Amino acid sequence: MTTEQLSSRGPTGLLGLLWIAVWGFSGFFLSYSTMVPISLERGLSAVTGGTLLTIMMLSVIVVQPAAPVLRQRWGPRRTIGTSLLLMAAGHAASLLIPHPVAALLTAGLAVGCGFGVLVVVATAAVPLVSRPERAGRALGQFGAATSSAAAVGAPLGLWFSGVVPLETFRLVAAACVLLAFATLRGVPDRVAEVTAPVAPTTATADGDPGPEGAARASGTGSGPATSRWWAALGPVLAPFLVSMAAYGLVIAFGPGGDTTHPAVFIATMQAASVVGRWVSGSLTDRLDPTAVYTAGILMTAAGLVAVALVDPPGLLAACLVLMGVGIGTVQSASLVMAFARASSHGRASVGWNMSFDTGLGLAGVFGGVGFTYLGPGVTFAGVAALIVLAGIPLWLRRGRIPGTG
């Protein structure tokens, strides 16, 4: 029985991944947060902008199942480098296309496909370049880096795209992605196969899949084991997916535009999510992960409902702090639980990242249709209700999912 391991472990590989995550995620969220505003600025409707955003996220999702294959064939370094080049090319290529829909579609598809490969390969590499006893901490550091990049990239992009010409904005976005190449050499260039003992243990508290999961890393596990994995992972990822739709809804259709620039409120939520992700990552090592997850789900839903009800900027910011902490908690708890239940790091990364990006894609649908036909208040409240409903299977099956009770 074998398991895949990167050819080296240590701080160089992890620091390289953290740097790549910062600039790769920043470049993506510069595009994500501005897809709808740029669409409106170029004379398109909110529905069209939301549709383009959804197509962008679909491209992220579609390529993710192929990312582990590319990683195995090309190695982590070359796969990540190719994904970064594709993202940068998408920003630059859109400047050469005069028609607004075609230009935005080109940028969205290229950035989306590159990002889809990047997130799967980088996330799967984190526990493999870190020491086994520190895998949970490494995942927390990586999560904080990606959340921080989103916290800066989304509001900064929303503001920056409104004060500079579109050509300047696109070139800056491409340059941000290319900065990730500075530490690409720190990422191992190959995946080596090493022998791993088979043990009856399952998952560790810090999210490492454990010897049994590692023994099935290359897909050699039995059919029943694979079926149990899918049955366990679905309830874990469902509330996370809908929470990411709420997260994307605020980023892409930011509230408070009549009182304060939406970028201020988005930055508030993003900063709170970084804190929530960092703190909850440590809590999942000491407490029941499902209890931590439940707290995050309820905070996210409560914060979103409050956003739908309040108007004063101060109260709105407070609601977004609550929602941000909830979002960060949901992200950390679901990631730890996914790595604990999946049969390999690659499968956990694909499942978690596909849920993340599907949620961001659904935000385009919810916001485009909801804001146009129902209004912001009803849209926010409706998504909050969906978050709670999505958590019901997790709570009902808690006693039958390993490690949740």
C-alpha positions as CSV (number, residue, x, y, z in Angstrom):
1,M,0.0,0.0,0.0
2,T,1.4,3.4,-0.9
3,T,0.7,7.0,-0.3
4,E,1.8,10.2,-2.1
5,Q,4.2,12.5,-0.4
6,L,6.0,15.5,-1.6
7,S,9.7,15.1,-2.0
8,S,10.6,17.4,0.8
9,R,9.1,18.8,4.0
10,G,10.0,22.0,5.9
11,P,9.5,25.7,6.2
12,T,10.8,26.5,2.7
13,G,8.0,24.7,1.0
14,L,5.3,26.0,3.3
15,L,6.5,29.6,3.1
16,G,6.5,29.3,-0.7
17,L,2.9,28.0,-0.7
18,L,1.9,30.8,1.6
19,W,3.4,33.5,-0.6
20,I,1.8,31.9,-3.7
21,A,-1.5,31.8,-1.9
22,V,-1.4,35.5,-1.0
23,W,-0.8,36.7,-4.6
24,G,-2.8,34.0,-6.4
25,F,-5.8,34.6,-4.2
26,S,-5.4,38.3,-4.4
27,G,-5.4,38.2,-8.2
28,F,-8.5,36.0,-8.2
29,F,-10.5,38.2,-5.8
30,L,-9.5,41.3,-7.7
31,S,-11.5,39.7,-10.6
32,Y,-14.3,38.2,-8.6
33,S,-15.3,41.3,-6.7
34,T,-15.2,43.5,-9.8
35,M,-17.0,41.3,-12.3
36,V,-20.5,42.7,-11.6
37,P,-19.3,46.4,-11.1
38,I,-17.3,46.4,-14.3
39,S,-20.3,44.8,-16.1
40,L,-22.6,47.6,-14.9
41,E,-20.0,50.2,-15.8
42,R,-19.8,48.9,-19.3
43,G,-23.6,49.1,-19.8
44,L,-24.6,45.5,-18.9
45,S,-27.4,44.5,-16.5
46,A,-27.0,43.0,-13.0
47,V,-28.4,39.7,-14.4
48,T,-25.7,39.7,-17.1
49,G,-23.0,40.5,-14.6
50,G,-24.2,37.8,-12.2
51,T,-24.4,35.3,-15.1
52,L,-20.8,36.1,-16.1
53,L,-19.7,35.7,-12.4
54,T,-21.5,32.3,-12.3
55,I,-19.8,31.2,-15.5
56,M,-16.4,32.2,-14.1
57,M,-17.0,30.1,-11.0
58,L,-18.3,27.2,-13.1
59,S,-14.9,27.2,-14.9
60,V,-13.2,27.0,-11.5
61,I,-15.3,24.0,-10.5
62,V,-15.1,22.1,-13.8
63,V,-11.2,22.0,-13.8
64,Q,-10.8,21.0,-10.2
65,P,-11.3,17.2,-10.6
66,A,-8.5,17.2,-13.2
67,A,-6.1,19.1,-10.9
68,P,-4.8,16.1,-9.0
69,V,-4.0,14.3,-12.3
70,L,-2.1,17.3,-13.6
71,R,-0.2,17.5,-10.2
72,Q,0.8,13.9,-10.5
73,R,1.9,14.2,-14.1
74,W,3.7,17.6,-14.0
75,G,4.5,17.9,-10.4
76,P,3.3,20.6,-7.9
77,R,5.7,23.3,-9.1
78,R,5.0,23.1,-12.8
79,T,1.2,22.7,-12.2
80,I,1.0,25.8,-10.0
81,G,3.2,27.8,-12.3
82,T,1.0,27.0,-15.3
83,S,-2.2,27.9,-13.3
84,L,-0.6,31.3,-12.4
85,L,0.3,32.1,-16.0
86,L,-3.2,31.3,-17.1
87,M,-4.7,33.7,-14.6
88,A,-2.3,36.5,-15.6
89,A,-3.0,35.9,-19.2
90,G,-6.8,36.1,-18.6
91,H,-6.5,39.6,-17.2
92,A,-4.2,40.8,-20.0
93,A,-6.2,39.1,-22.8
94,S,-9.4,40.9,-21.9
95,L,-7.8,44.2,-22.9
96,L,-7.5,43.1,-26.5
97,I,-11.3,42.3,-26.9
98,P,-13.5,45.3,-27.5
99,H,-16.9,43.7,-26.8
100,P,-17.7,43.9,-23.1
101,V,-19.3,40.5,-22.7
102,A,-16.6,38.7,-24.7
103,A,-13.9,40.5,-22.8
104,L,-15.3,39.7,-19.4
105,L,-16.1,36.2,-20.4
106,T,-12.5,35.6,-21.6
107,A,-11.0,37.0,-18.4
108,G,-13.5,35.1,-16.2
109,L,-12.8,31.7,-17.9
110,A,-9.0,32.1,-17.9
111,V,-8.8,33.4,-14.3
112,G,-11.3,30.8,-13.2
113,C,-9.6,27.8,-14.8
114,G,-6.2,28.9,-13.5
115,F,-7.5,29.5,-10.0
116,G,-9.4,26.2,-9.9
117,V,-6.1,24.2,-10.5
118,L,-4.2,26.5,-8.1
119,V,-6.4,26.0,-5.1
120,V,-6.6,22.3,-5.4
121,V,-2.9,21.7,-5.8
122,A,-1.8,24.2,-3.2
123,T,-4.2,23.1,-0.6
124,A,-3.4,19.4,-1.1
125,A,0.3,20.2,-0.8
126,V,0.1,22.0,2.6
127,P,0.0,18.9,4.9
128,L,2.6,17.2,2.8
129,V,5.2,20.0,3.1
130,S,4.7,20.3,6.8
131,R,5.6,18.0,9.6
132,P,2.9,15.5,10.4
133,E,2.5,16.7,14.0
134,R,2.0,20.3,12.7
135,A,-0.3,19.6,9.8
136,G,-3.3,21.3,11.6
137,R,-1.3,24.4,12.3
138,A,0.0,24.5,8.7
139,L,-3.6,24.3,7.4
140,G,-4.5,27.2,9.7
141,Q,-1.6,29.3,8.5
142,F,-2.5,28.6,4.9
143,G,-6.2,29.4,5.5
144,A,-5.3,32.6,7.2
145,A,-3.1,33.6,4.2
146,T,-5.9,32.9,1.7
147,S,-8.4,34.7,3.8
148,S,-6.1,37.7,4.2
149,A,-5.6,37.8,0.5
150,A,-9.3,37.8,-0.1
151,A,-9.8,40.3,2.7
152,V,-7.4,42.7,0.9
153,G,-8.1,41.8,-2.7
154,A,-11.9,42.0,-2.8
155,P,-12.4,45.5,-1.3
156,L,-9.2,46.9,-2.8
157,G,-10.3,45.7,-6.2
158,L,-13.7,47.1,-5.8
159,W,-12.3,50.5,-4.9
160,F,-9.3,50.5,-7.3
161,S,-11.3,49.5,-10.3
162,G,-13.4,52.7,-9.8
163,V,-10.5,55.2,-9.6
164,V,-8.2,54.0,-12.5
165,P,-8.8,53.1,-16.1
166,L,-9.8,49.5,-16.8
167,E,-6.6,48.9,-18.6
168,T,-4.6,49.9,-15.6
169,F,-6.7,47.8,-13.3
170,R,-6.2,44.7,-15.5
171,L,-2.4,45.1,-15.7
172,V,-2.1,45.5,-12.0
173,A,-4.2,42.4,-11.4
174,A,-2.0,40.4,-13.8
175,A,1.1,41.8,-12.0
176,C,-0.2,40.6,-8.6
177,V,-0.6,37.1,-9.9
178,L,2.9,37.1,-11.4
179,L,4.4,38.1,-8.1
180,A,3.6,34.6,-6.9
181,F,6.5,33.3,-9.1
182,A,9.0,34.8,-6.6
183,T,8.8,31.7,-4.4
184,L,7.7,29.1,-6.9
185,R,11.1,27.4,-6.6
186,G,10.4,26.7,-3.0
187,V,7.6,24.3,-4.0
188,P,8.7,20.7,-4.6
189,D,8.8,19.8,-8.3
190,R,7.7,16.2,-8.0
191,V,5.5,13.8,-6.1
192,A,7.3,10.6,-4.9
193,E,5.6,7.4,-4.0
194,V,6.7,5.9,-0.6
195,T,5.6,2.9,1.3
196,A,3.1,3.6,4.2
197,P,2.1,1.1,6.8
198,V,-1.6,0.2,7.1
199,A,-3.0,0.9,10.5
200,P,-6.5,0.6,11.9
201,T,-6.5,4.3,13.0
202,T,-8.5,6.9,11.1
203,A,-8.1,10.6,11.4
204,T,-6.1,12.8,13.7
205,A,-7.6,15.8,15.5
206,D,-5.6,18.3,13.4
207,G,-7.2,17.1,10.1
208,D,-4.5,14.7,8.9
209,P,-6.2,11.7,7.2
210,G,-4.2,9.3,9.4
211,P,-2.5,6.1,8.3
212,E,-5.7,4.4,7.1
213,G,-6.7,7.4,4.9
214,A,-3.1,7.8,3.8
215,A,-3.0,4.2,2.7
216,R,-5.8,5.0,0.2
217,A,-4.2,8.2,-1.0
218,S,-3.8,6.9,-4.5
219,G,-7.3,5.7,-4.8
220,T,-6.6,2.1,-3.8
221,G,-9.2,2.0,-1.0
222,S,-12.1,-0.4,-1.1
223,G,-15.5,0.4,-2.6
224,P,-17.4,0.4,0.8
225,A,-14.7,2.7,2.2
226,T,-15.1,5.1,-0.7
227,S,-18.9,5.0,-0.3
228,R,-18.6,5.8,3.4
229,W,-16.3,8.7,2.6
230,W,-18.8,10.2,0.2
231,A,-21.6,9.7,2.7
232,A,-19.6,11.4,5.5
233,L,-18.3,14.3,3.4
234,G,-21.6,15.4,1.9
235,P,-23.2,16.6,5.1
236,V,-19.9,18.2,6.1
237,L,-19.6,20.3,2.9
238,A,-23.3,21.2,2.3
239,P,-23.5,24.0,4.9
240,F,-20.1,25.2,4.0
241,L,-21.2,25.5,0.3
242,V,-24.2,27.6,1.2
243,S,-22.2,29.7,3.6
244,M,-19.7,30.5,0.8
245,A,-22.7,31.6,-1.3
246,A,-23.5,34.1,1.4
247,Y,-19.9,35.2,1.5
248,G,-19.8,35.7,-2.2
249,L,-23.1,37.5,-2.1
250,V,-21.7,40.2,0.2
251,I,-18.5,40.5,-1.9
252,A,-20.1,40.7,-5.3
253,F,-23.3,42.7,-4.3
254,G,-21.9,44.5,-1.3
255,P,-24.5,46.2,1.0
256,G,-24.5,49.7,2.3
257,G,-23.9,51.5,-1.0
258,D,-26.3,54.3,0.0
259,T,-24.4,55.2,3.2
260,T,-20.7,54.2,2.8
261,H,-18.7,52.7,0.0
262,P,-19.3,48.9,-0.1
263,A,-15.6,48.3,0.0
264,V,-15.6,49.4,3.6
265,F,-18.2,46.9,4.6
266,I,-16.6,44.1,2.6
267,A,-13.2,44.8,4.2
268,T,-14.9,44.6,7.6
269,M,-16.4,41.2,6.9
270,Q,-13.1,39.9,5.4
271,A,-11.0,41.1,8.3
272,A,-13.4,39.4,10.8
273,S,-13.3,36.2,8.7
274,V,-9.5,36.0,9.0
275,V,-9.8,36.3,12.8
276,G,-12.5,33.7,12.9
277,R,-10.6,31.2,10.7
278,W,-7.4,31.6,12.8
279,V,-9.1,31.2,16.2
280,S,-11.5,28.4,15.2
281,G,-8.6,26.4,13.6
282,S,-7.1,26.1,17.1
283,L,-10.5,25.4,18.7
284,T,-11.0,22.4,16.4
285,D,-7.9,20.8,17.9
286,R,-9.3,21.0,21.5
287,L,-13.1,20.9,21.0
288,D,-15.6,18.9,19.1
289,P,-15.2,20.1,15.5
290,T,-18.9,19.8,14.8
291,A,-19.7,22.1,17.8
292,V,-17.3,24.7,16.4
293,Y,-18.8,24.2,12.9
294,T,-22.3,24.7,14.3
295,A,-21.4,27.9,16.0
296,G,-20.0,29.2,12.7
297,I,-23.1,28.2,10.8
298,L,-25.4,30.0,13.2
299,M,-23.2,33.1,13.4
300,T,-23.1,33.3,9.6
301,A,-26.9,33.0,9.3
302,A,-27.6,35.4,12.1
303,G,-25.2,38.0,10.7
304,L,-26.7,37.8,7.2
305,V,-30.3,38.2,8.6
306,A,-29.1,41.2,10.5
307,V,-27.6,42.7,7.4
308,A,-31.0,42.4,5.8
309,L,-32.7,44.3,8.6
310,V,-30.4,47.1,9.6
311,D,-29.6,50.4,7.9
312,P,-27.2,52.5,10.1
313,P,-23.6,52.1,8.9
314,G,-22.3,51.3,12.5
315,L,-24.9,48.5,13.0
316,L,-24.3,47.2,9.5
317,A,-20.6,46.9,10.2
318,A,-21.2,45.1,13.5
319,C,-23.5,42.6,11.7
320,L,-20.8,42.0,9.1
321,V,-18.2,41.4,11.9
322,L,-20.5,38.7,13.3
323,M,-21.0,37.2,9.8
324,G,-17.3,37.4,9.1
325,V,-16.3,35.5,12.2
326,G,-18.9,32.9,11.4
327,I,-17.6,32.5,7.8
328,G,-14.0,32.1,9.1
329,T,-15.2,29.5,11.6
330,V,-17.2,27.6,8.9
331,Q,-14.1,27.5,6.7
332,S,-11.7,26.2,9.3
333,A,-14.0,23.6,10.8
334,S,-15.2,22.2,7.5
335,L,-11.7,22.0,6.1
336,V,-10.4,20.1,9.2
337,M,-13.4,17.7,9.0
338,A,-13.0,17.2,5.3
339,F,-9.3,16.3,5.6
340,A,-10.2,14.0,8.5
341,R,-12.8,12.1,6.5
342,A,-11.3,12.0,3.0
343,S,-9.3,9.0,1.7
344,S,-6.5,11.3,0.5
345,H,-5.3,14.9,0.7
346,G,-6.2,15.3,-3.0
347,R,-9.8,14.2,-2.6
348,A,-10.3,16.4,0.5
349,S,-8.9,19.4,-1.4
350,V,-11.0,18.8,-4.4
351,G,-14.2,18.3,-2.4
352,W,-13.6,21.3,-0.2
353,N,-12.5,23.7,-2.9
354,M,-15.3,22.6,-5.3
355,S,-17.7,23.4,-2.5
356,F,-16.1,26.8,-1.9
357,D,-16.2,27.7,-5.5
358,T,-19.7,26.4,-6.2
359,G,-20.9,28.6,-3.3
360,L,-19.2,31.6,-4.9
361,G,-20.8,30.7,-8.2
362,L,-24.2,30.4,-6.6
363,A,-23.7,33.9,-5.2
364,G,-23.9,35.2,-8.8
365,V,-27.2,33.5,-9.3
366,F,-28.7,34.4,-6.0
367,G,-27.6,38.0,-6.3
368,G,-28.3,38.6,-9.9
369,V,-31.9,37.2,-9.7
370,G,-32.6,38.1,-6.1
371,F,-31.4,41.8,-6.2
372,T,-33.2,42.3,-9.5
373,Y,-36.6,40.8,-8.7
374,L,-36.8,40.4,-4.8
375,G,-34.5,43.1,-3.4
376,P,-31.5,42.9,-1.1
377,G,-33.3,42.3,2.1
378,V,-35.3,39.2,0.9
379,T,-32.2,37.9,-0.8
380,F,-30.0,38.1,2.2
381,A,-32.7,36.6,4.5
382,G,-33.5,33.8,2.1
383,V,-29.8,32.7,1.8
384,A,-29.5,32.8,5.6
385,A,-32.4,30.4,5.9
386,L,-30.7,28.1,3.3
387,I,-27.5,28.0,5.5
388,V,-29.5,26.6,8.4
389,L,-31.4,24.1,6.3
390,A,-28.1,22.9,4.8
391,G,-26.8,22.2,8.3
392,I,-29.7,19.8,9.2
393,P,-28.2,16.7,7.6
394,L,-24.9,17.3,9.5
395,W,-26.7,17.5,12.9
396,L,-29.0,14.6,12.2
397,R,-26.1,12.3,11.2
398,R,-23.7,13.6,13.8
399,G,-23.6,10.3,15.7
400,R,-23.0,8.3,12.5
401,I,-20.2,10.3,11.0
402,P,-16.8,9.3,12.4
403,G,-15.2,12.0,14.6
404,T,-18.2,14.2,15.0
405,G,-19.2,13.3,18.4
